[in-house]
Amino acid sequence: QLLLVESGGDSVEAGGSLRLSCTASGYTGYTYSTSCMAWFRQAPGKQREGVAAITPGGSVTFYADSVKGRFTISRDNRANTVGLRMNNLEPEDTAMYYCASADGYDTCDFQRRAYDTWGQGTQVTVSS
């Protein structure tokens, strides 16, 4: 059974930085190195939204307009991990952040395809 475990969430002040990490295990049918990986977030009272995604080889990334230039997604296919570096955090970034996985046979763009496996989430709180 595919398992995604996030870590790194914390409470920070506006302008601060955090790095989230997600470790994947238990792949069947496809491997981590052939999977799309993404980060989503959900704030209280709001719908879940895509934040960033990365292709299996790590050469192409996708970002929500609200985080472009501030967040960076990366992956390590030897360690089965995906990270999200978040700089210049804003109170509007406060949310539960989820790691997600999908097979890499389609686009990894979270605006064009669904992700089907999710972690439990890690909380990020940004105070003004």
Backbone as CSV, one residue per row, in Angstrom:
resi,resn,N_x,N_y,N_z,CA_x,CA_y,CA_z,C_x,C_y,C_z
1,GLN,0.844,-1.187,0.000,0.000,0.000,0.000,0.880,1.238,0.000
2,LEU,0.557,2.154,-0.910,1.330,3.378,-1.027,1.108,4.267,0.194
3,LEU,2.194,4.730,0.772,2.129,5.564,1.971,2.965,6.810,1.776
4,LEU,2.366,7.972,2.042,3.061,9.249,1.962,3.042,9.894,3.344
5,VAL,4.197,10.287,3.826,4.299,10.872,5.163,4.987,12.226,5.065
6,GLU,4.261,13.266,5.464,4.796,14.625,5.420,5.421,15.014,6.759
7,SER,6.337,15.966,6.687,6.924,16.538,7.895,7.395,17.950,7.587
8,GLY,7.692,18.699,8.638,8.276,20.019,8.465,7.353,21.182,8.732
9,GLY,6.068,20.915,8.925,5.155,22.008,9.220,5.465,22.659,10.552
10,ASP,5.182,23.955,10.637,5.502,24.693,11.858,4.755,26.023,11.857
11,SER,4.928,26.776,12.924,4.388,28.135,13.008,5.533,29.122,12.842
12,VAL,5.379,30.061,11.921,6.423,31.045,11.654,5.782,32.421,11.482
13,GLU,6.611,33.429,11.544,6.139,34.783,11.287,6.191,35.080,9.796
14,ALA,5.387,36.028,9.384,5.392,36.459,7.991,6.801,36.854,7.575
15,GLY,7.173,36.431,6.360,8.517,36.683,5.874,9.482,35.552,6.145
16,GLY,9.073,34.617,6.969,9.926,33.491,7.308,9.920,32.401,6.256
17,SER,10.664,31.346,6.528,10.808,30.233,5.587,10.581,28.905,6.305
18,LEU,10.135,27.927,5.527,9.995,26.560,5.993,10.319,25.613,4.866
19,ARG,10.713,24.403,5.221,10.899,23.367,4.218,10.093,22.145,4.633
20,LEU,9.160,21.770,3.772,8.371,20.578,3.988,9.021,19.407,3.273
21,SER,8.821,18.215,3.820,9.360,17.018,3.202,8.296,15.926,3.222
22,CYS,8.347,15.071,2.215,7.411,13.955,2.121,8.194,12.722,1.702
23,THR,8.007,11.636,2.433,8.658,10.371,2.113,7.611,9.383,1.644
24,ALA,7.885,8.727,0.527,6.949,7.793,-0.080,7.455,6.359,0.040
25,SER,6.518,5.430,0.220,6.871,4.010,0.286,5.681,3.176,-0.153
26,GLY,5.964,1.921,-0.508,4.886,0.974,-0.796,4.297,1.065,-2.180
27,TYR,5.052,1.578,-3.135,4.521,1.681,-4.482,4.254,0.302,-5.086
28,THR,3.125,0.174,-5.783,2.823,-0.997,-6.592,2.248,-0.507,-7.915
29,GLY,2.550,-1.214,-8.990,2.007,-0.804,-10.275,2.881,0.213,-10.977
30,TYR,3.414,1.167,-10.215,4.400,2.070,-10.792,5.362,2.421,-9.669
31,THR,6.481,2.983,-9.999,7.502,3.252,-8.991,7.552,4.738,-8.671
32,TYR,8.222,5.052,-7.597,8.362,6.459,-7.225,9.027,7.239,-8.345
33,SER,10.035,6.657,-8.967,10.790,7.388,-9.992,10.004,7.590,-11.277
34,THR,8.838,6.965,-11.408,7.984,7.189,-12.573,6.685,7.885,-12.186
35,SER,6.633,8.451,-11.021,5.407,9.084,-10.535,5.519,10.600,-10.533
36,CYS,4.379,11.230,-10.750,4.258,12.662,-10.507,4.106,12.863,-9.001
37,MET,4.719,13.912,-8.483,4.570,14.256,-7.076,4.127,15.710,-6.978
38,ALA,3.319,15.990,-5.974,2.775,17.344,-5.856,2.516,17.692,-4.401
39,TRP,2.384,18.965,-4.160,1.943,19.499,-2.876,0.635,20.252,-3.085
40,PHE,-0.296,19.987,-2.193,-1.565,20.703,-2.155,-1.709,21.333,-0.774
41,ARG,-2.650,22.245,-0.637,-2.925,22.808,0.673,-4.414,23.095,0.815
42,GLN,-4.854,23.105,2.058,-6.247,23.424,2.340,-6.322,24.267,3.599
43,ALA,-6.833,25.462,3.440,-7.033,26.360,4.569,-8.436,26.154,5.132
44,PRO,-8.658,26.472,6.380,-10.000,26.305,6.978,-11.069,27.028,6.176
45,GLY,-12.127,26.311,5.846,-13.232,26.908,5.107,-13.012,27.072,3.627
46,LYS,-11.882,26.589,3.137,-11.576,26.735,1.711,-11.355,25.366,1.075
47,GLN,-11.461,25.335,-0.250,-11.202,24.101,-0.977,-9.711,23.826,-1.050
48,ARG,-9.396,22.560,-1.177,-8.001,22.182,-1.370,-7.512,22.728,-2.710
49,GLU,-6.290,23.216,-2.742,-5.731,23.767,-3.978,-4.328,23.232,-4.212
50,GLY,-3.996,23.094,-5.484,-2.646,22.681,-5.835,-1.660,23.807,-5.609
51,VAL,-0.493,23.464,-5.132,0.558,24.438,-4.858,1.722,24.263,-5.820
52,ALA,2.203,23.029,-5.955,3.357,22.763,-6.808,3.360,21.294,-7.193
53,ALA,3.954,21.004,-8.353,4.078,19.619,-8.817,5.386,19.462,-9.563
54,ILE,5.840,18.216,-9.667,7.121,17.953,-10.316,7.030,16.650,-11.082
55,THR,7.641,16.620,-12.254,7.625,15.437,-13.105,8.532,14.343,-12.548
56,PRO,8.383,13.106,-13.048,9.162,11.995,-12.500,10.671,12.240,-12.464
57,GLY,11.214,12.798,-13.503,12.642,13.048,-13.540,13.066,14.323,-12.855
58,GLY,12.103,15.143,-12.487,12.407,16.382,-11.783,12.746,17.554,-12.673
59,SER,12.629,17.394,-13.984,13.062,18.453,-14.893,12.008,19.517,-15.133
60,VAL,10.736,19.204,-14.848,9.652,20.157,-15.094,8.848,20.328,-13.811
61,THR,8.547,21.574,-13.502,7.772,21.882,-12.304,6.584,22.768,-12.660
62,PHE,5.589,22.720,-11.817,4.377,23.517,-11.987,4.088,24.206,-10.651
63,TYR,3.619,25.445,-10.717,3.320,26.196,-9.502,2.011,26.966,-9.632
64,ALA,1.330,27.100,-8.516,0.196,28.011,-8.467,0.724,29.443,-8.568
65,ASP,-0.059,30.309,-9.183,0.384,31.698,-9.346,0.701,32.348,-7.995
66,SER,-0.022,31.971,-6.973,0.131,32.618,-5.668,1.460,32.307,-4.988
67,VAL,2.164,31.272,-5.458,3.415,30.892,-4.795,4.629,30.998,-5.717
68,LYS,4.418,31.329,-6.972,5.536,31.437,-7.907,6.567,32.442,-7.402
69,GLY,7.817,32.040,-7.456,8.892,32.908,-7.011,9.182,32.811,-5.527
70,ARG,8.289,32.149,-4.775,8.494,32.010,-3.332,8.700,30.550,-2.922
71,PHE,8.027,29.628,-3.609,8.101,28.208,-3.278,8.898,27.472,-4.341
72,THR,9.608,26.428,-3.917,10.371,25.581,-4.835,10.143,24.122,-4.482
73,ILE,9.705,23.342,-5.466,9.518,21.905,-5.260,10.738,21.176,-5.808
74,SER,11.130,20.107,-5.128,12.265,19.311,-5.570,12.020,17.870,-5.161
75,ARG,12.789,16.953,-5.753,12.624,15.549,-5.410,13.956,14.826,-5.440
76,ASP,14.024,13.748,-4.677,15.194,12.877,-4.647,14.693,11.463,-4.912
77,ASN,14.920,10.977,-6.116,14.382,9.661,-6.491,15.152,8.503,-5.853
78,ARG,16.317,8.767,-5.318,17.034,7.705,-4.613,16.460,7.520,-3.214
79,ALA,15.998,8.592,-2.627,15.462,8.542,-1.263,13.939,8.506,-1.225
80,ASN,13.304,8.543,-2.383,11.840,8.565,-2.466,11.243,9.728,-1.673
81,THR,11.829,10.890,-1.840,11.331,12.055,-1.115,11.027,13.205,-2.072
82,VAL,10.125,14.050,-1.654,9.826,15.283,-2.359,9.774,16.396,-1.326
83,GLY,10.348,17.523,-1.663,10.412,18.631,-0.727,9.721,19.862,-1.284
84,LEU,9.360,20.766,-0.377,8.791,22.050,-0.772,9.451,23.126,0.076
85,ARG,10.281,23.919,-0.552,10.923,25.028,0.120,10.013,26.245,-0.015
86,MET,9.673,26.850,1.110,8.753,27.971,1.114,9.446,29.187,1.721
87,ASN,9.644,30.212,0.926,10.281,31.444,1.375,9.269,32.591,1.409
88,ASN,9.621,33.629,2.149,8.788,34.822,2.215,7.318,34.461,2.483
89,LEU,7.108,33.670,3.486,5.758,33.194,3.787,4.836,34.330,4.183
90,GLU,3.579,34.161,3.809,2.541,35.155,4.080,1.450,34.509,4.915
91,PRO,0.697,35.315,5.664,-0.414,34.729,6.444,-1.369,33.928,5.573
92,GLU,-1.514,34.319,4.317,-2.395,33.601,3.398,-1.890,32.206,3.058
93,ASP,-0.663,31.891,3.398,-0.115,30.559,3.172,-0.491,29.592,4.280
94,THR,-1.134,30.086,5.323,-1.552,29.230,6.427,-2.536,28.179,5.939
95,ALA,-2.198,26.910,6.170,-3.026,25.808,5.680,-2.433,24.487,6.136
96,MET,-3.206,23.432,5.931,-2.669,22.077,6.030,-2.092,21.750,4.660
97,TYR,-0.860,21.306,4.636,-0.183,20.972,3.387,-0.112,19.458,3.220
98,TYR,-0.502,19.016,2.036,-0.561,17.591,1.739,0.371,17.237,0.586
99,CYS,1.047,16.123,0.732,1.831,15.525,-0.336,0.915,14.604,-1.129
100,ALA,1.105,14.541,-2.440,0.258,13.702,-3.273,1.076,13.062,-4.377
101,SER,0.571,11.918,-4.847,1.261,11.161,-5.882,0.284,10.711,-6.952
102,ALA,0.772,10.582,-8.168,-0.015,10.046,-9.277,0.946,9.426,-10.276
103,ASP,0.441,8.530,-11.103,1.330,7.905,-12.078,1.823,8.956,-13.063
104,GLY,3.003,8.698,-13.598,3.644,9.661,-14.469,3.342,9.475,-15.942
105,TYR,2.269,8.750,-16.270,1.941,8.488,-17.667,1.117,9.609,-18.276
106,ASP,0.734,10.577,-17.467,-0.025,11.735,-17.928,0.717,12.978,-17.433
107,THR,0.213,14.150,-17.795,0.826,15.379,-17.307,0.842,15.403,-15.780
108,CYS,1.817,16.059,-15.214,1.884,16.207,-13.764,1.220,17.501,-13.293
109,ASP,0.779,18.314,-14.223,0.164,19.592,-13.904,-1.117,19.368,-13.105
110,PHE,-1.137,19.838,-11.860,-2.291,19.604,-10.977,-3.533,20.346,-11.466
111,GLN,-3.366,21.273,-12.398,-4.529,21.970,-12.939,-5.171,21.168,-14.060
112,ARG,-4.508,20.108,-14.508,-5.012,19.356,-15.649,-5.267,17.892,-15.342
113,ARG,-4.877,17.409,-14.162,-5.125,16.019,-13.850,-5.294,15.857,-12.361
114,ALA,-5.921,14.767,-11.980,-6.162,14.491,-10.572,-5.022,13.670,-9.983
115,TYR,-4.761,13.897,-8.714,-3.824,13.084,-7.955,-4.638,12.126,-7.084
116,ASP,-4.129,10.898,-6.907,-4.983,9.882,-6.308,-4.495,9.311,-4.991
117,THR,-3.319,9.700,-4.557,-2.820,9.195,-3.284,-2.336,10.372,-2.453
118,TRP,-2.715,10.371,-1.175,-2.497,11.542,-0.329,-1.872,11.157,1.009
119,GLY,-1.062,12.065,1.525,-0.573,11.920,2.876,-1.569,12.487,3.874
120,GLN,-1.185,12.452,5.142,-2.061,12.917,6.212,-1.978,14.424,6.428
121,GLY,-0.953,15.039,5.915,-0.846,16.490,6.013,0.070,16.966,7.117
122,THR,0.588,18.168,6.937,1.400,18.831,7.947,0.976,20.300,7.991
123,GLN,0.793,20.836,9.187,0.222,22.169,9.349,1.278,23.260,9.258
124,VAL,0.966,24.259,8.454,1.802,25.455,8.350,0.960,26.645,8.798
125,THR,1.466,27.386,9.768,0.772,28.566,10.265,1.706,29.765,10.181
126,VAL,1.252,30.813,9.514,2.056,32.012,9.331,1.339,33.175,10.016
127,SER,2.004,33.790,10.970,1.409,34.905,11.698,1.926,36.229,11.164
128,SER,1.063,37.234,11.249,1.442,38.554,10.730,2.152,39.383,11.786
